[in-house]
Amino acid sequence: FSAQGFANPAGIYEEGLFAKRAMESARKTIADFIGAKSPEIIFTSSATESNNLAILGIARANKKFGKHLITTSAEHASVLNVFKQLEEEEGFKVSYVPVDEFGMVSADQVMSAIKPDTILVSVIFASNEIGTISPIGPIGRMIGELKNRNGLPYFHTDAAQAAPHIKINVNDLEIDLMSFSASKMYGPKGAAALYVKHGVNISSIIFGGSQENNMRAGTQDVYGIIGFAKAVEITGAEAVEEDR
């Protein structure tokens, strides 16, 4: 692969087509890892970028339906700081659900914060600080029962710390968007993904070419993506089942 992998996967010449085939094979491996379909995987540079894309992209694309957002007080900075930006600069209202002394948030707490104009709920899957695992399955299923005719509110989780250790099926957990990265599973830094369920209304935050289904402009890091897929293969054999 290394002899031809330097090529631009958007190119129509032989080396470019070779790189694209390798990248799409990796995309399928990564999609299968979380029970998704290949077109639902958007490659990014980091879980931070994936979180930014999920939150900003959903908020901006759906603000005509409502400007209320929900997250927890125990999120990673790449989530909390995006919500603060939306509050301070773009007129959104954010409810920060508190966690208990163990860093845990309950599904009932999250549900009680939902309002008619809520368009997004974002709850971290596993804490990057203390490792607490949130009840993502119960939250996802309860949100699923509340969705309106526009499919709102959407449910996002930052699973960067969870994906290397817990077997995740995004459909079983009723997750609409999920951020995860290669670097947390001993893969290459600079390769990550955002799962976006088919039909979710989301806007791009990086503009340019039509890469990643027009969701993330810029030439993809094919080497990093191939490494990401290999890390996923190894991790998939070692991850444990959780009663979710």
C-alpha positions as CSV (number, residue, x, y, z in Angstrom):
1,F,0.0,0.0,0.0
2,S,2.8,2.5,0.9
3,A,4.0,2.7,-2.7
4,Q,0.6,4.1,-4.0
5,G,-1.1,5.4,-0.8
6,F,0.4,8.9,-1.2
7,A,-2.2,9.6,-4.0
8,N,-5.3,11.8,-3.5
9,P,-8.3,9.4,-3.0
10,A,-10.4,12.0,-4.9
11,G,-8.2,11.6,-8.0
12,I,-9.4,9.7,-11.1
13,Y,-6.0,8.3,-12.0
14,E,-4.9,4.8,-11.1
15,E,-3.1,5.6,-7.9
16,G,-5.9,7.8,-6.7
17,L,-8.5,5.0,-7.3
18,F,-6.2,2.6,-5.4
19,A,-6.1,4.9,-2.4
20,K,-9.9,5.4,-2.6
21,R,-10.5,1.7,-2.6
22,A,-8.2,1.2,0.4
23,M,-9.9,4.1,2.3
24,E,-13.4,2.8,1.6
25,S,-12.4,-0.7,2.7
26,A,-11.2,0.9,6.0
27,R,-14.5,2.9,6.3
28,K,-16.5,-0.4,6.1
29,T,-14.3,-2.0,8.8
30,I,-14.8,1.0,11.1
31,A,-18.6,1.1,10.3
32,D,-19.0,-2.6,11.1
33,F,-17.1,-2.0,14.4
34,I,-20.1,0.1,15.7
35,G,-22.9,-1.5,13.8
36,A,-23.2,1.3,11.3
37,K,-23.3,1.6,7.5
38,S,-20.3,2.9,5.6
39,P,-21.9,6.2,4.4
40,E,-22.6,7.0,8.0
41,I,-18.9,7.3,8.9
42,I,-17.4,10.7,8.4
43,F,-13.6,10.8,8.8
44,T,-12.1,13.7,10.8
45,S,-8.8,14.6,12.3
46,S,-9.6,14.0,16.0
47,A,-12.5,13.3,18.4
48,T,-12.3,17.0,19.2
49,E,-13.2,17.8,15.6
50,S,-15.9,15.1,15.6
51,N,-17.4,16.7,18.7
52,N,-17.3,20.1,17.2
53,L,-18.9,18.9,13.9
54,A,-21.6,17.0,15.8
55,I,-22.6,19.9,18.1
56,L,-22.1,22.9,15.8
57,G,-23.5,21.0,12.8
58,I,-26.7,20.0,14.5
59,A,-27.3,23.3,16.3
60,R,-26.8,25.4,13.1
61,A,-28.8,23.0,10.8
62,N,-31.8,22.8,13.2
63,K,-32.0,26.1,14.9
64,K,-35.3,26.9,13.1
65,F,-36.8,24.1,15.1
66,G,-35.5,25.2,18.5
67,K,-32.4,26.6,20.2
68,H,-32.3,24.5,23.4
69,L,-29.5,22.1,23.9
70,I,-28.6,19.6,26.7
71,T,-25.3,18.3,28.0
72,T,-23.8,17.3,31.3
73,S,-21.4,19.1,33.6
74,A,-18.8,16.3,33.2
75,E,-18.1,16.5,29.5
76,H,-14.7,16.8,27.8
77,A,-13.6,20.4,27.0
78,S,-14.1,19.7,23.3
79,V,-17.8,19.4,24.1
80,L,-18.3,21.9,26.9
81,N,-16.4,24.7,25.1
82,V,-18.6,24.2,22.0
83,F,-21.7,24.6,24.0
84,K,-20.3,27.7,25.6
85,Q,-19.6,29.1,22.2
86,L,-23.2,28.5,21.1
87,E,-24.5,30.1,24.3
88,E,-22.3,33.2,24.2
89,E,-22.1,33.9,20.5
90,E,-25.1,32.3,18.7
91,G,-28.0,32.7,21.1
92,F,-28.6,29.1,22.1
93,K,-29.8,28.0,25.6
94,V,-27.9,25.1,27.2
95,S,-29.0,23.0,30.2
96,Y,-26.0,21.4,32.0
97,V,-27.3,18.3,33.8
98,P,-25.2,17.8,37.0
99,V,-23.5,14.5,37.9
100,D,-23.4,12.8,41.3
101,E,-20.4,12.2,43.5
102,F,-19.4,9.3,41.3
103,G,-19.5,11.4,38.1
104,M,-22.7,9.7,37.0
105,V,-25.8,11.2,35.4
106,S,-29.1,9.4,35.4
107,A,-31.4,8.9,32.4
108,D,-34.3,10.5,34.3
109,Q,-32.2,13.6,35.0
110,V,-31.5,14.0,31.3
111,M,-35.1,13.4,30.4
112,S,-36.4,16.0,32.8
113,A,-34.2,18.6,31.1
114,I,-35.8,18.1,27.7
115,K,-38.1,20.9,26.5
116,P,-40.3,21.2,23.4
117,D,-37.6,23.2,21.6
118,T,-34.7,20.8,22.5
119,I,-32.8,19.8,19.4
120,L,-29.7,18.1,20.8
121,V,-28.7,16.0,23.8
122,S,-25.0,15.2,24.2
123,V,-23.8,12.9,27.0
124,I,-20.3,11.5,27.3
125,F,-20.1,7.7,27.1
126,A,-17.2,7.2,29.4
127,S,-15.5,9.9,31.5
128,N,-12.0,10.9,30.3
129,E,-11.2,11.8,33.9
130,I,-12.5,9.0,36.2
131,G,-13.9,6.4,33.8
132,T,-17.5,6.5,34.8
133,I,-19.8,4.9,32.2
134,S,-23.0,6.8,31.5
135,P,-26.3,4.9,30.9
136,I,-26.2,5.6,27.2
137,G,-28.6,2.8,26.2
138,P,-31.5,4.0,28.5
139,I,-30.9,7.6,27.6
140,G,-30.9,6.8,23.8
141,R,-34.1,4.7,24.0
142,M,-35.9,7.3,26.1
143,I,-35.0,10.1,23.7
144,G,-36.1,7.8,20.9
145,E,-39.6,7.7,22.4
146,L,-39.7,11.5,22.5
147,K,-38.6,12.4,19.0
148,N,-40.9,14.7,17.1
149,R,-41.8,14.4,13.4
150,N,-38.4,16.1,12.5
151,G,-36.5,13.4,14.4
152,L,-35.6,15.8,17.2
153,P,-34.0,15.9,19.6
154,Y,-30.9,14.2,18.3
155,F,-28.7,12.2,20.6
156,H,-24.9,12.5,20.5
157,T,-22.3,10.8,22.6
158,D,-18.5,11.3,22.9
159,A,-17.3,7.7,22.9
160,A,-13.6,8.4,22.5
161,Q,-12.8,6.7,25.8
162,A,-15.5,4.0,25.6
163,A,-15.0,2.7,22.0
164,P,-11.6,1.0,22.9
165,H,-13.1,-1.0,25.8
166,I,-16.9,-1.5,25.3
167,K,-18.7,-3.2,22.4
168,I,-21.0,-0.5,21.0
169,N,-23.9,-0.9,18.6
170,V,-25.2,2.5,17.7
171,N,-28.6,1.1,16.6
172,D,-29.2,-0.9,19.7
173,L,-28.3,2.2,21.8
174,E,-30.4,4.5,19.6
175,I,-27.4,6.9,19.1
176,D,-27.8,9.5,16.3
177,L,-24.2,10.8,16.4
178,M,-21.0,9.4,18.0
179,S,-17.5,10.6,18.1
180,F,-14.5,8.3,18.4
181,S,-10.8,8.2,17.4
182,A,-7.9,6.0,16.5
183,S,-5.5,7.5,19.0
184,K,-7.5,6.2,22.0
185,M,-7.1,2.6,20.8
186,Y,-3.4,2.8,20.0
187,G,-4.0,3.8,16.4
188,P,-2.4,6.8,14.7
189,K,-3.0,10.3,16.0
190,G,-4.8,12.5,13.4
191,A,-7.5,9.9,12.4
192,A,-11.0,9.9,13.9
193,A,-14.6,9.6,12.9
194,L,-18.1,10.9,13.5
195,Y,-20.9,8.5,13.1
196,V,-23.9,10.3,11.7
197,K,-27.1,8.2,11.4
198,H,-28.7,8.2,8.0
199,G,-31.3,11.0,7.8
200,V,-29.9,13.2,10.5
201,N,-30.0,16.9,9.5
202,I,-26.5,18.3,10.0
203,S,-24.4,21.1,8.5
204,S,-20.7,21.1,7.7
205,I,-18.3,23.3,9.6
206,I,-15.4,23.0,7.2
207,F,-15.9,24.3,3.7
208,G,-14.1,23.4,0.5
209,G,-14.4,20.3,-1.6
210,S,-17.1,17.5,-1.6
211,Q,-15.1,15.0,0.5
212,E,-16.9,12.9,3.1
213,N,-20.4,13.3,1.6
214,N,-19.9,17.1,1.6
215,M,-19.5,16.9,5.4
216,R,-15.8,17.5,5.8
217,A,-13.8,19.2,3.1
218,G,-10.1,18.5,2.7
219,T,-8.0,15.6,1.4
220,Q,-8.3,12.6,3.6
221,D,-5.4,11.2,5.5
222,V,-5.5,7.8,3.9
223,Y,-2.5,6.4,5.9
224,G,-4.1,7.4,9.1
225,I,-7.5,6.0,8.1
226,I,-5.9,2.6,7.2
227,G,-4.2,2.6,10.6
228,F,-7.5,3.5,12.3
229,A,-9.1,0.4,10.7
230,K,-6.3,-1.8,11.8
231,A,-6.6,-0.5,15.4
232,V,-10.4,-1.2,15.2
233,E,-9.7,-4.8,14.1
234,I,-7.4,-5.4,17.0
235,T,-9.7,-3.6,19.5
236,G,-12.8,-5.4,18.3
237,A,-11.3,-8.7,19.4
238,E,-10.6,-7.4,22.8
239,A,-13.6,-5.2,23.7
240,V,-16.0,-6.5,26.3
241,E,-19.7,-6.8,26.3
242,E,-21.7,-4.5,28.6
243,D,-25.3,-4.8,29.7
244,R,-26.4,-1.6,28.0
